Structure formats: structure tokens, C-alpha cells
Amino acid sequence: MQLKLEHFITPVLIGLIAFILIKLFMNYRKSMTEAFGFSDGTLIQLATSHVPTEEDEEELLAQQAQIRHDLIDMTGSA
């Protein structure tokens, strides 16, 4: 069985063209993506959407206890 050159060149050309098209698409898509943190308000939004941790919960409870204590000292009741 003799391997014909046409049977070998066609798949190679199709693969090469597909590879070039994929590379062009990926380069085009890469140039369109925006870098994280460079738009106005991104860092502000991240700071305002903080998820409380256990330490935050403890600090909040301590602050509420201090407020209740201070209110009792000032007014005689909470």
C-alpha cells in the first residue's frame, strides 16, 4: 500500500489552518479581557462586601455589651 501525498497533506493543512484560527481567536479574546482591579469602584465594592468572620462576630458582641453597659451607666436602664 502506497501512501499518497494528497492523503497526508490535506489533514496537515486542515490542522494547521485550525491551529492558526484558534491562536488568532485566543489572542483577540485575550486583548479584550479587562484586568481585575483597574475599574473605578472595584476595590470599594470589595471592601463593602466583607463577609464577617468569627473574630468579627466576637468584636460585635463585645461592642454591643459595652453599649448596653454604657447605657445603663448613663440612664439607669438599657
N, C-alpha and C positions, 0 to 999 in steps of 0.2 A: 504494500500500500504506500503510495507516494503522497507526501504532504504537499498540497498545493499552496502556493504563496498567497493566493486570494483568501483562502480559508484562515490563514494566520494573520494577515494584515487587517482584515475587517474588524475582528474583535479588539485588536490592539488600538486601532483608530477610534472605535466607539468608546473604549475605556479611557483613552487619552482625552477625547473631547468631553466626556462626562467629568473627568477629574478637573479639567480646566474650568468648566462651568461651575462645579461645586466650589472650587477655590475662589472664583470671582464672586459668587453669591456670598460666601462666608466673609470675604474682605469687605464687601458692600455692607453686609449686616453689622459687622464689627465697627465700621465707621459711623453707623447710625446710633449705636447704643450710648447712652449718657452715663458718665462716670458718677458713682454714688457720692453724695455729699456736696455736690457743686451747685445745686439749685438753691435759690433763696428759700429759707424756711425749713430746710430738711433737718438741720441739727436742732432747731427749735421744736419741731414736731417730734423728734426722737426724745427730747428731754421731757416733753409734756406727756408722753405715753409710757411713763415709767411704771413697771409692774412692781407692786410692793413686795418686799422680801420679809422674812421672819423678823429680821432686825428692825425694819421699818414698822412692823406691827407692834413690836415691843416699845419702840420710841413713841408711837402714837398713844398707846395705853398709858405710858408714863406721863405724857403731856396732858392727857385727859384727867388723870388722877391729880396732877399738880393744879390744873384749872379748878377742879372741884374743891380741892383743899383751900386754894386762894379765895374762892367764892364764899366758902364757909367762914374763913377768917374775916372777910370784909363785911358780909351781910348777916352772918349767923345761920344761914341755911343755903342749900345748894339749889 
